[in-house]
Amino acid sequence: MGEAGFRISQQIFAGLDGEPEQLLQEIIRLGVQQLKIRRALEIYQAGNCSLGYAAEQVNLPKPLLIREARARGMEPFFDEQILQEELSA
């Protein structure tokens, strides 16, 4: 994937300590992680799959996705097939 350039107002960093370039990298990293979490939870809610499978689809650690799902009031769904798949992994 290539690089992208854009202009951003320095006001966005008001109240944050650190160099603007480092702050922007952190903002992007956190934003990408939140987008992955949202997409994984959409995958999980849309189909017959485990949180582990949904996490794999967006390259997230399964424990992180489980914590995020629970924070949003979602409990992992398990049926016999999913339970067997999780236990054999």
Buried (B, 14 or more C-beta within 10 A) or exposed (E): EEEEEEEEEEEEBEEEEEEEEEBBEEBEEEEEBEEBBEBBBEBBEEEEBBBBBBBBBBEBEBEBBBEBBEEEEBEBEEEEEBEEBBEEE
